[in-house]
């Protein structure tokens, strides 16, 4: 079996205020980024066959940032567990994560929260969430 390896270039997006996305290799946008950092007056830059007024540039973003931007623009949201959900979808990750937590810490039986007051029940769930965040390496900052 002949496997073919391809080198992918790191792409960045030059996002304009009107929503136009111009995707280029990171190296090609590096000089523009440096010019924009110390910008005192706006000017036109030429990128390939396009002339762009620097006043119309919203920013230069990574592919990951643009993917998240597009999801949010389409109505999706990211829950506290880091999972994406559709526009009208309800997040049930809390229940899934509590089941996962019980696998890690079986001393928390399903009936542990059955007779608790709503405030005490929330405290138990919050402890579970915090322990999961620590397990996943998420910072609270």
Contact map, one row per residue, 1 for C-alpha under 8 A:
111000000000000000000000000000000000000000000000000000000000000000000000000000000000000000000000000000000000000000000000000000000000000000000
111100000000000000000000000000000000000000000000000000000000000000000000000000000000000000000000000000000000000000000000000000000000000000000
111110000000000000000000000000000000000000000000000000000000000000000000000000000000000000000000000000000000000000000000000000000000000000000
011111000000000000000000000000000000000000000000000000000000000000000000000000000000000000000000000000000000000000000000000000000000000000000
001111100000000000000000000000000000000000000000000000000000000000000000000000000000000000000000000000000000000000000000000000000000000000000
000111110000000000000000000000000000000000000000000000000000000000000000000000000000000000000000000000000000000000000000000000000000000000000
000011111000000000000000000000000000000000000000000000000000000000000000000000000000000000000000000000000000000000000000000000000000000000000
000001111100000000000000000000000000000000000000000000000000000000000000000000000000000000000000000000000000000000000000000000000000000000000
000000111110000000000000100000000000000000000000000000000000000000000000000000000000000000000000000000000000000000000000000000000000000000000
000000011111000000000000110000000000000000000000000000000000000000000000000000000000000000000000000000000000000000000000000000000000000000000
000000001111100000000011110000000000000000000000000000000000011000000000000000000000000000000000000000000000000000000000000000000000000000000
000000000111110000000011110010000000000000000000000000000001111000000000000000000000000000000000000000000000000000000000000000000000000000000
000000000011111000001111000000000000000000000000000000000001111001000000000000000000000000000000000000000000000000000000000000000000000000000
000000000001111100001111000010000000000000000000000000001111100000000000000000000000000000000000000000000000000000000000000000000000000000000
000000000000111110111100000000000000000000000000000000001111100000000000000000000000000000000000000000000000000000000000000000000000000000000
000000000000011111111000000000000000000000000000000000011110000000000000000000000000000000000000000000000000000000000000000000000000000000000
000000000000001111110000000000000000000000000000000000011100000000000000000000000000000000000000000000000000000000000000000000000000000000000
000000000000000111110000000000000000000000000000000000010000000000000000000000000000000000000000000000000000000000000000000000000000000000000
000000000000001111111000000000000000000000000000000000000000000000000000000000000000000000000000000000000000000000000000000000000000000000000
000000000000001111111100000000000000000000000000000000000000000000000000000000000000000000000000000000000000000000000000000000000000000000000
000000000000111100111110000000000000000000000000000000000000000000000000000000000000000000000000000000000000000000000000000000000000000000000
000000000000111000011111000000000000000000000000000000000000000000000000000000000000000000000000000000000000000000000000000000000000000000000
000000000011110000001111100000000000000000000000000000000000000000000000000000000000000000000000000000000000000000000000000000000000000000000
000000000011110000000111110110000000000000000000000000000000000000000000000000000000000000000000000000000000000000000000000000000000000000000
000000001111000000000011111110000000000000000000000000000000000000000000000000000000000000000000000000000000000000000000000000000000000000000
000000000111000000000001111111000000000000000000000000000000000000000000000000000000000000000000000000000000000000000000000000000000000000000
000000000000000000000000111111100000000000000000000000000000000000000000000000000000000000000000000000000000000000000000000000000000000000000
000000000000000000000001111111110000000000000000000000000000000000000000000000000000000000000000000000000000000000000000000000000000000000000
000000000001010000000001111111111000000000000000000000000001000000000000000000000000000000000000000000000000000000000000000000000000000000000
000000000000000000000000011111111100000000000000000000000000000000000000000000000000000000000000000000000000000000000000000000000000000000000
000000000000000000000000001111111110000000000000000000000000000000000000000000000000000000000000000000000000000000000000000000000000000000000
000000000000000000000000000111111111000000000000000000000000000000000000000000000000000000000000000000000000000000000000000000000000000000000
000000000000000000000000000011111111100000000000000000000001000000000000000000000000000000000000000000000000000000000000000000000000000000000
000000000000000000000000000001111111110000000000000000000000000000000000000000000000000000000000000000000000000000000000000000000000000000000
000000000000000000000000000000111111111000000000000000000000000000000000000000000000000000000000000000000000000000000000000000000000000000000
000000000000000000000000000000011111111000000000000001000000000000000000000000000000000000000000000000000000000000000000000000000000000000000
000000000000000000000000000000001111111000000000000000000000000000000000000000000000000000000000000000000000000000000000000000000000000000000
000000000000000000000000000000000111111100000000000000000000000000000000000000000000000000000000000000000000000000000000000000000000000000000
000000000000000000000000000000000011111111000000000000000000000000000000000000000000000000000000000000000000000000000000000000000000000000000
000000000000000000000000000000000000011111000000000000000000000000000000000000000000000000000000000000000000000000000000000000000000000000000
000000000000000000000000000000000000001111100000000000000000000000000000000000000000000000000000000000000000000000000000000000000000000000000
000000000000000000000000000000000000001111110000000011100000000000000000000000000000000000000000000000000000000000000000000000000000000000000
000000000000000000000000000000000000000011111000000011100000000000000000000000000000000000000000000000000000000000000000000000000000000000000
000000000000000000000000000000000000000001111100001111000000000000000000000000000000000000000000000000000000000000000000000000000000000000000
000000000000000000000000000000000000000000111110001111000000000000000000000000000000000000000000000000000000000000000000000000000000000000000
000000000000000000000000000000000000000000011111111100000000000000000000000000000000000000000000000000000000000000000000000000000000000000000
000000000000000000000000000000000000000000001111111100000000000000000000000000000000000000000000000000000000000000000000000000000000000000000
000000000000000000000000000000000000000000000111110000000000000000000000000000000000000000000000000000000000000000000000000000000000000000000
000000000000000000000000000000000000000000000111111000000000000000000000000000000000000000000000000000000000000000000000000000000000000000000
000000000000000000000000000000000000000000000111111100000000000000000000000000000000000000000000000000000000000000000000000000000000000000000
000000000000000000000000000000000000000000011110111110000000000000000000000000000000000000000000000000000000000000000000000000000000000000000
000000000000000000000000000000000000000000011110011111010000000000000000000000000000000000000000000000000000000000000000000000000000000000000
000000000000000000000000000000000000000001111000001111111000000000000000000000000000000000000000000000000000000000000000000000000000000000000
000000000000000000000000000000000001000001111000000111111000000000000000000000000000000000000000000000000000000000000000000000000000000000000
000000000000000000000000000000000000000001100000000011111000000000000000000000000000000000000000000000000000000000000000000000000000000000000
000000000000000111000000000000000000000000000000000111111100000000000000000000000000000000000000000000000000000000000000000000000000000000000
000000000000011110000000000000000000000000000000000011111110000000000000000000000000000000000000000000000000000000000000000000000000000000000
000000000000011110000000000000000000000000000000000000011111000000000000000000000000000000000000000000000000000000000000000000000000000000000
000000000000011100000000000000000000000000000000000000001111100000000000000000000000000000000000000000000000000000000000000000000000000000000
000000000001111000000000000010001000000000000000000000000111110000000000000000000000000000000000000000000000000000000000000000000000000000000
000000000001111000000000000000000000000000000000000000000011111011000000000000000000000000000000000000000000000000000000000000000000000000000
000000000011100000000000000000000000000000000000000000000001111111000000000000000000000000000000000000000000000000000000000000000000000000000
000000000011100000000000000000000000000000000000000000000000111111100000000000000000000000000000000000000000000000000000000000000000000000000
000000000000000000000000000000000000000000000000000000000000011111110000000000000000000000000000000000000000000000000000000000000000000000000
000000000000000000000000000000000000000000000000000000000000111111111000000000000000000000000000000000000000000000000000000000000000000000000
000000000000100000000000000000000000000000000000000000000000111111111100000000000000000000000000000000000000000000000000000000000000000000000
000000000000000000000000000000000000000000000000000000000000001111111110000000000000000000000000000000000000000000000000000000000000000000000
000000000000000000000000000000000000000000000000000000000000000111111111000000000000000000000000000000000000000000000000000000000000000000000
000000000000000000000000000000000000000000000000000000000000000011111111100000000000000000000000000000000000000000000000000000000000000000000
000000000000000000000000000000000000000000000000000000000000000001111111110000000000000000000000000000000000000000000000000000000000000000000
000000000000000000000000000000000000000000000000000000000000000000111111111110000000000000000000000000000000000000000000000000000000000000000
000000000000000000000000000000000000000000000000000000000000000000011111111110000000000000000000000000000000000000000000000000000000000000000
000000000000000000000000000000000000000000000000000000000000000000001111111100000000000000000000000000000000000000000000000000000000000000000
000000000000000000000000000000000000000000000000000000000000000000000111111100000000001000000000000000000000000000000000000000000000000000000
000000000000000000000000000000000000000000000000000000000000000000000011111110000000011000000000000000000000000000000000000000000000000000000
000000000000000000000000000000000000000000000000000000000000000000000011111111000001111000000000000000000000000000000000000000000000000000000
000000000000000000000000000000000000000000000000000000000000000000000011001111100001111000000000000000000000000000000000000000000000000000000
000000000000000000000000000000000000000000000000000000000000000000000000000111111111100000000000000000000000000000000000000000000000000000000
000000000000000000000000000000000000000000000000000000000000000000000000000011111111100000100000000000000000000000000000000000000000000000000
000000000000000000000000000000000000000000000000000000000000000000000000000001111110000000000000000000000000000000000000000000000000000000000
000000000000000000000000000000000000000000000000000000000000000000000000000001111110000000001100000000000000000000000000000000000000100000000
000000000000000000000000000000000000000000000000000000000000000000000000000001111111000000000000000000000000000000000000000000000000000000000
000000000000000000000000000000000000000000000000000000000000000000000000000001111111100000001000000000000000000000000000000000000000000000000
000000000000000000000000000000000000000000000000000000000000000000000000000111100111110000000000000000000000000000000000000000000000000000000
000000000000000000000000000000000000000000000000000000000000000000000000000111100011111011100000000000000000000000000000000000000000000000000
000000000000000000000000000000000000000000000000000000000000000000000000001110000001111110000000000000000000000000000000000000000000000000000
000000000000000000000000000000000000000000000000000000000000000000000000011110000000111110000000000000000000000000000000000000000000000000000
000000000000000000000000000000000000000000000000000000000000000000000000000000000000011111000000000000000000000000000000000000000000000000000
000000000000000000000000000000000000000000000000000000000000000000000000000000000000111111100000000000000000000000000000000000000000000000000
000000000000000000000000000000000000000000000000000000000000000000000000000000000000100111110000000000000000000000000000000000000000000000000
000000000000000000000000000000000000000000000000000000000000000000000000000000100000100011111100000000000000000000000000000000000000000000000
000000000000000000000000000000000000000000000000000000000000000000000000000000000000000001111111000000000000000000000000000000000000000000000
000000000000000000000000000000000000000000000000000000000000000000000000000000001010000000111111100000000000000000000000000000000000000000000
000000000000000000000000000000000000000000000000000000000000000000000000000000001000000000111111110000000000000000000000000000001000000000000
000000000000000000000000000000000000000000000000000000000000000000000000000000000000000000011111111000000000000000000000000000000000000000000
000000000000000000000000000000000000000000000000000000000000000000000000000000000000000000011111111100000000000000000000000000000000000000000
000000000000000000000000000000000000000000000000000000000000000000000000000000000000000000001111111110000000000000000000000000001001000000000
000000000000000000000000000000000000000000000000000000000000000000000000000000000000000000000111111111000000000000000000000010011000000000000
000000000000000000000000000000000000000000000000000000000000000000000000000000000000000000000011111111100000000000000000000000000000000000000
000000000000000000000000000000000000000000000000000000000000000000000000000000000000000000000001111111110000000000000000000000000000000000000
000000000000000000000000000000000000000000000000000000000000000000000000000000000000000000000000111111111100000000000000000000010001000000000
000000000000000000000000000000000000000000000000000000000000000000000000000000000000000000000000011111111111100000000000000000000000000000000
000000000000000000000000000000000000000000000000000000000000000000000000000000000000000000000000001111111100000000000000000000000000000000000
000000000000000000000000000000000000000000000000000000000000000000000000000000000000000000000000000111111100000000000000000000000000000000000
000000000000000000000000000000000000000000000000000000000000000000000000000000000000000000000000000011111111000000000000000000000000000000000
000000000000000000000000000000000000000000000000000000000000000000000000000000000000000000000000000011111111100000000000000000000000000000000
000000000000000000000000000000000000000000000000000000000000000000000000000000000000000000000000000001001111100000000000000000000000000000000
000000000000000000000000000000000000000000000000000000000000000000000000000000000000000000000000000001001111110100000000000000000000000000000
000000000000000000000000000000000000000000000000000000000000000000000000000000000000000000000000000001000111111100000000000000000000000000000
000000000000000000000000000000000000000000000000000000000000000000000000000000000000000000000000000000000001111111000000000000000000000000000
000000000000000000000000000000000000000000000000000000000000000000000000000000000000000000000000000000000000111111100000000000000000000000000
000000000000000000000000000000000000000000000000000000000000000000000000000000000000000000000000000000000001111111110000000000000000000000000
000000000000000000000000000000000000000000000000000000000000000000000000000000000000000000000000000000000000011111110000100100000000000000000
000000000000000000000000000000000000000000000000000000000000000000000000000000000000000000000000000000000000011111110000000000000000000000000
000000000000000000000000000000000000000000000000000000000000000000000000000000000000000000000000000000000000001111111000000000000000000000000
000000000000000000000000000000000000000000000000000000000000000000000000000000000000000000000000000000000000000111111111100000000000000000000
000000000000000000000000000000000000000000000000000000000000000000000000000000000000000000000000000000000000000000111111100000000000000000000
000000000000000000000000000000000000000000000000000000000000000000000000000000000000000000000000000000000000000000011111110000000000000000000
000000000000000000000000000000000000000000000000000000000000000000000000000000000000000000000000000000000000000000011111111000000000000000000
000000000000000000000000000000000000000000000000000000000000000000000000000000000000000000000000000000000000000000011111111100000000000000000
000000000000000000000000000000000000000000000000000000000000000000000000000000000000000000000000000000000000000010011111111110000000000000000
000000000000000000000000000000000000000000000000000000000000000000000000000000000000000000000000000000000000000000000111111111000000000000000
000000000000000000000000000000000000000000000000000000000000000000000000000000000000000000000000000000000000000000000011111111100000000000000
000000000000000000000000000000000000000000000000000000000000000000000000000000000000000000000000000000000000000010000001111111110000000000000
000000000000000000000000000000000000000000000000000000000000000000000000000000000000000000000000010000000000000000000000111111111000000000000
000000000000000000000000000000000000000000000000000000000000000000000000000000000000000000000000000000000000000000000000011111111100000000000
000000000000000000000000000000000000000000000000000000000000000000000000000000000000000000000000000000000000000000000000001111111110000000000
000000000000000000000000000000000000000000000000000000000000000000000000000000000000000000000000010010000000000000000000000111111111000000000
000000000000000000000000000000000000000000000000000000000000000000000000000000000000000000000100110000000000000000000000000011111111100000000
000000000000000000000000000000000000000000000000000000000000000000000000000000000000000000000000000000000000000000000000000001111111110000000
000000000000000000000000000000000000000000000000000000000000000000000000000000000000000000000000000000000000000000000000000000111111111000000
000000000000000000000000000000000000000000000000000000000000000000000000000000000000000000000000100010000000000000000000000000011111111100000
000000000000000000000000000000000000000000000000000000000000000000000000000000001000000000000000000000000000000000000000000000001111111111100
000000000000000000000000000000000000000000000000000000000000000000000000000000000000000000000000000000000000000000000000000000000111111111100
000000000000000000000000000000000000000000000000000000000000000000000000000000000000000000000000000000000000000000000000000000000011111111000
000000000000000000000000000000000000000000000000000000000000000000000000000000000000000000000000000000000000000000000000000000000001111111000
000000000000000000000000000000000000000000000000000000000000000000000000000000000000000000000000000000000000000000000000000000000000111111100
000000000000000000000000000000000000000000000000000000000000000000000000000000000000000000000000000000000000000000000000000000000000111111110
000000000000000000000000000000000000000000000000000000000000000000000000000000000000000000000000000000000000000000000000000000000000110011111
000000000000000000000000000000000000000000000000000000000000000000000000000000000000000000000000000000000000000000000000000000000000000001111
000000000000000000000000000000000000000000000000000000000000000000000000000000000000000000000000000000000000000000000000000000000000000000111
